[in-house]
Amino acid sequence: MLSQAAQAGAAREPRSPTAANIREIRRAYDRATRVPAKLVEELARTSALAHDVWVEARRASDFERFRPWLAKLVALKREEAAAIGAGGVLYDALLDEYEPGETVERLTPVFRELRKALVDLVGRIAGSPKRPDLSILHRAYPIAAQEAFGKPLWPPLALISRQAVWT
């Protein structure tokens, strides 16, 4: 069916929304079919159970309660990455779900530079005698006022979102 859709008139124009949607559907389908059903089931089951434990552990400030669940989830995600990936860096397979085409090799220098700048910035902030006024975090903001403030931003943001997907 995807092959037929790819041959349709609008899909033949590579930069068209139809072609972009077909590429993304194909990519999602290819990724999903690489993961064994048993692993998908185990990930879903473990994630659901772990979430409940995490909520309780967080409420009680008890990370140790959640630690074994986190270890199990990490192990399962490694299995998933191995199933999806092509034998490369495991994280690349997981990263590709959210940042298609991005790799650890390409991101490492970016984060290395960011780290330098951020460590310096955090050091200067921590060493500064100035402290921010946090009262703004504790004010009440009526929903109607928030909507009135945000409504003019919706059309430009929607346009930006559409352009990001289609270009």
C-alpha atoms as a printed R data frame, in Angstrom:
    type eleno elety resid chain resno      x      y      z
1   ATOM     1    CA   MET     A     1  0.000  0.000  0.000
2   ATOM     2    CA   LEU     A     2  2.849  2.413  0.792
3   ATOM     3    CA   SER     A     3  4.433  1.554 -2.545
4   ATOM     4    CA   GLN     A     4  1.199  2.386 -4.324
5   ATOM     5    CA   ALA     A     5  0.864  5.662 -2.424
6   ATOM     6    CA   ALA     A     6  4.433  6.580 -3.345
7   ATOM     7    CA   GLN     A     7  3.557  6.207 -7.026
8   ATOM     8    CA   ALA     A     8  0.526  8.520 -6.779
9   ATOM     9    CA   GLY     A     9  0.713 11.856 -8.591
10  ATOM    10    CA   ALA     A    10  1.238 14.234 -5.644
11  ATOM    11    CA   ALA     A    11  3.716 11.843 -4.030
12  ATOM    12    CA   ARG     A    12  6.078 12.074 -7.001
13  ATOM    13    CA   GLU     A    13  6.985 15.665 -6.120
14  ATOM    14    CA   PRO     A    14  9.708 15.078 -3.453
15  ATOM    15    CA   ARG     A    15  9.040 18.319 -1.556
16  ATOM    16    CA   SER     A    16  5.265 17.948 -1.460
17  ATOM    17    CA   PRO     A    17  3.447 17.353  1.836
18  ATOM    18    CA   THR     A    18  2.151 14.049  0.449
19  ATOM    19    CA   ALA     A    19  5.645 12.821 -0.366
20  ATOM    20    CA   ALA     A    20  6.913 13.936  3.053
21  ATOM    21    CA   ASN     A    21  4.070 12.085  4.789
22  ATOM    22    CA   ILE     A    22  4.721  8.927  2.792
23  ATOM    23    CA   ARG     A    23  8.439  9.065  3.648
24  ATOM    24    CA   GLU     A    24  7.658  9.466  7.347
25  ATOM    25    CA   ILE     A    25  5.072  6.686  7.339
26  ATOM    26    CA   ARG     A    26  7.558  4.394  5.544
27  ATOM    27    CA   ARG     A    27 10.282  5.274  8.050
28  ATOM    28    CA   ALA     A    28  7.983  4.593 11.015
29  ATOM    29    CA   TYR     A    29  6.780  1.338  9.452
30  ATOM    30    CA   ASP     A    30 10.326  0.144  8.743
31  ATOM    31    CA   ARG     A    31 11.426  0.926 12.313
32  ATOM    32    CA   ALA     A    32  8.385 -0.721 13.875
33  ATOM    33    CA   THR     A    33  8.690 -3.918 11.857
34  ATOM    34    CA   ARG     A    34 12.307 -4.414 12.932
35  ATOM    35    CA   VAL     A    35 11.362 -4.791 16.597
36  ATOM    36    CA   PRO     A    36 10.134 -8.267 17.591
37  ATOM    37    CA   ALA     A    37  6.530 -8.354 18.865
38  ATOM    38    CA   LYS     A    38  7.628 -9.967 22.128
39  ATOM    39    CA   LEU     A    39 10.015 -7.074 22.810
40  ATOM    40    CA   VAL     A    40  7.297 -4.507 21.971
41  ATOM    41    CA   GLU     A    41  4.983 -6.221 24.456
42  ATOM    42    CA   GLU     A    42  7.657 -6.355 27.160
43  ATOM    43    CA   LEU     A    43  8.532 -2.689 26.666
44  ATOM    44    CA   ALA     A    44  4.877 -1.670 26.911
45  ATOM    45    CA   ARG     A    45  4.233 -3.812 29.986
46  ATOM    46    CA   THR     A    46  7.410 -2.753 31.790
47  ATOM    47    CA   SER     A    47  6.911  0.933 30.930
48  ATOM    48    CA   ALA     A    48  3.384  0.912 32.326
49  ATOM    49    CA   LEU     A    49  4.411 -0.837 35.541
50  ATOM    50    CA   ALA     A    50  7.542  1.288 35.928
51  ATOM    51    CA   HIS     A    51  5.566  4.494 35.552
52  ATOM    52    CA   ASP     A    52  3.407  3.681 38.570
53  ATOM    53    CA   VAL     A    53  6.487  2.858 40.637
54  ATOM    54    CA   TRP     A    54  8.192  6.062 39.451
55  ATOM    55    CA   VAL     A    55  5.200  8.173 40.536
56  ATOM    56    CA   GLU     A    56  5.310  6.658 44.022
57  ATOM    57    CA   ALA     A    57  9.110  6.780 44.264
58  ATOM    58    CA   ARG     A    58  9.148 10.411 43.214
59  ATOM    59    CA   ARG     A    59  6.458 11.312 45.719
60  ATOM    60    CA   ALA     A    60  8.495  9.602 48.462
61  ATOM    61    CA   SER     A    61 11.868 10.888 47.174
62  ATOM    62    CA   ASP     A    62 12.987  7.246 47.047
63  ATOM    63    CA   PHE     A    63 15.027  6.624 43.891
64  ATOM    64    CA   GLU     A    64 16.056  3.165 45.098
65  ATOM    65    CA   ARG     A    65 12.459  2.019 44.719
66  ATOM    66    CA   PHE     A    66 12.593  2.916 41.027
67  ATOM    67    CA   ARG     A    67 16.207  1.852 40.297
68  ATOM    68    CA   PRO     A    68 15.470 -1.777 39.281
69  ATOM    69    CA   TRP     A    69 12.694 -0.622 36.945
70  ATOM    70    CA   LEU     A    70 14.986  1.924 35.336
71  ATOM    71    CA   ALA     A    71 17.665 -0.738 34.849
72  ATOM    72    CA   LYS     A    72 15.086 -3.033 33.210
73  ATOM    73    CA   LEU     A    73 13.867 -0.230 30.916
74  ATOM    74    CA   VAL     A    74 17.410  0.658 29.871
75  ATOM    75    CA   ALA     A    75 18.132 -2.995 29.075
76  ATOM    76    CA   LEU     A    76 14.943 -3.246 27.011
77  ATOM    77    CA   LYS     A    77 15.719 -0.018 25.140
78  ATOM    78    CA   ARG     A    78 19.164 -1.419 24.333
79  ATOM    79    CA   GLU     A    79 17.490 -4.499 22.882
80  ATOM    80    CA   GLU     A    80 15.174 -2.264 20.881
81  ATOM    81    CA   ALA     A    81 18.128 -0.216 19.585
82  ATOM    82    CA   ALA     A    82 19.935 -3.397 18.551
83  ATOM    83    CA   ALA     A    83 16.840 -4.567 16.678
84  ATOM    84    CA   ILE     A    84 16.358 -1.238 14.900
85  ATOM    85    CA   GLY     A    85 19.968 -0.305 14.263
86  ATOM    86    CA   ALA     A    86 22.275 -1.530 11.567
87  ATOM    87    CA   GLY     A    87 25.058 -2.639 13.876
88  ATOM    88    CA   GLY     A    88 26.307  0.870 14.623
89  ATOM    89    CA   VAL     A    89 26.124  2.889 17.812
90  ATOM    90    CA   LEU     A    90 23.044  1.716 19.704
91  ATOM    91    CA   TYR     A    91 21.970  5.213 20.669
92  ATOM    92    CA   ASP     A    92 21.932  6.271 17.010
93  ATOM    93    CA   ALA     A    93 18.963  3.965 16.445
94  ATOM    94    CA   LEU     A    94 17.016  5.550 19.316
95  ATOM    95    CA   LEU     A    95 18.102  9.093 18.445
96  ATOM    96    CA   ASP     A    96 16.875  8.622 14.891
97  ATOM    97    CA   GLU     A    97 13.299  8.334 16.137
98  ATOM    98    CA   TYR     A    98 13.329 11.956 17.311
99  ATOM    99    CA   GLU     A    99 16.098 13.445 15.160
100 ATOM   100    CA   PRO     A   100 16.093 11.541 11.874
101 ATOM   101    CA   GLY     A   101 19.555 11.222 10.383
102 ATOM   102    CA   GLU     A   102 21.336 12.569 13.459
103 ATOM   103    CA   THR     A   103 24.138 10.545 15.051
104 ATOM   104    CA   VAL     A   104 26.155 10.519 18.248
105 ATOM   105    CA   GLU     A   105 29.266 11.174 16.164
106 ATOM   106    CA   ARG     A   106 27.787 14.400 14.786
107 ATOM   107    CA   LEU     A   107 26.281 15.550 18.087
108 ATOM   108    CA   THR     A   108 29.303 14.927 20.312
109 ATOM   109    CA   PRO     A   109 31.272 17.985 19.119
110 ATOM   110    CA   VAL     A   110 28.147 20.153 19.409
111 ATOM   111    CA   PHE     A   111 27.568 19.112 23.013
112 ATOM   112    CA   ARG     A   112 31.289 19.413 23.797
113 ATOM   113    CA   GLU     A   113 31.205 23.085 22.749
114 ATOM   114    CA   LEU     A   114 27.921 23.674 24.567
115 ATOM   115    CA   ARG     A   115 29.341 22.118 27.701
116 ATOM   116    CA   LYS     A   116 32.296 24.519 27.733
117 ATOM   117    CA   ALA     A   117 30.041 27.528 27.406
118 ATOM   118    CA   LEU     A   118 27.438 26.242 29.874
119 ATOM   119    CA   VAL     A   119 29.955 25.277 32.571
120 ATOM   120    CA   ASP     A   120 31.375 28.786 32.350
121 ATOM   121    CA   LEU     A   121 27.900 30.366 32.433
122 ATOM   122    CA   VAL     A   122 26.737 28.286 35.396
123 ATOM   123    CA   GLY     A   123 29.937 29.119 37.261
124 ATOM   124    CA   ARG     A   124 29.421 32.841 36.715
125 ATOM   125    CA   ILE     A   125 25.772 32.628 37.761
126 ATOM   126    CA   ALA     A   126 26.577 30.628 40.894
127 ATOM   127    CA   GLY     A   127 29.328 33.067 41.836
128 ATOM   128    CA   SER     A   128 27.218 36.165 41.295
129 ATOM   129    CA   PRO     A   129 25.800 37.989 44.299
130 ATOM   130    CA   LYS     A   130 22.672 38.818 42.274
131 ATOM   131    CA   ARG     A   131 19.666 36.597 42.888
132 ATOM   132    CA   PRO     A   132 16.527 36.576 40.740
133 ATOM   133    CA   ASP     A   133 13.134 37.653 42.042
134 ATOM   134    CA   LEU     A   134 11.213 34.354 42.104
135 ATOM   135    CA   SER     A   135  7.875 35.875 43.071
136 ATOM   136    CA   ILE     A   136  6.719 35.642 39.452
137 ATOM   137    CA   LEU     A   137  6.632 31.855 39.863
138 ATOM   138    CA   HIS     A   138  4.069 32.079 42.632
139 ATOM   139    CA   ARG     A   139  1.585 34.484 41.085
140 ATOM   140    CA   ALA     A   140 -1.887 33.544 39.864
141 ATOM   141    CA   TYR     A   141 -2.420 33.906 36.125
142 ATOM   142    CA   PRO     A   142 -6.072 33.704 35.028
143 ATOM   143    CA   ILE     A   143 -6.665 31.316 32.133
144 ATOM   144    CA   ALA     A   144 -8.513 34.013 30.130
145 ATOM   145    CA   ALA     A   145 -5.517 36.359 30.405
146 ATOM   146    CA   GLN     A   146 -3.136 33.574 29.302
147 ATOM   147    CA   GLU     A   147 -5.338 32.819 26.295
148 ATOM   148    CA   ALA     A   148 -5.550 36.507 25.364
149 ATOM   149    CA   PHE     A   149 -1.764 36.760 25.556
150 ATOM   150    CA   GLY     A   150 -1.096 33.571 23.578
151 ATOM   151    CA   LYS     A   151 -3.831 33.703 20.928
152 ATOM   152    CA   PRO     A   152 -2.001 36.164 18.616
153 ATOM   153    CA   LEU     A   153  0.975 33.762 18.581
154 ATOM   154    CA   TRP     A   154 -0.973 30.730 17.339
155 ATOM   155    CA   PRO     A   155 -1.119 31.528 13.593
156 ATOM   156    CA   PRO     A   156  2.606 32.388 13.248
157 ATOM   157    CA   LEU     A   157  3.589 29.310 15.270
158 ATOM   158    CA   ALA     A   158  1.352 27.086 13.153
159 ATOM   159    CA   LEU     A   159  2.947 28.501 10.010
160 ATOM   160    CA   ILE     A   160  6.448 27.927 11.365
161 ATOM   161    CA   SER     A   161  5.499 24.369 12.311
162 ATOM   162    CA   ARG     A   162  4.141 23.618  8.816
163 ATOM   163    CA   GLN     A   163  7.216 25.111  7.160
164 ATOM   164    CA   ALA     A   164  9.559 23.046  9.347
165 ATOM   165    CA   VAL     A   165  7.800 19.829  8.325
166 ATOM   166    CA   TRP     A   166  7.578 20.613  4.611
167 ATOM   167    CA   THR     A   167 10.940 22.176  3.878
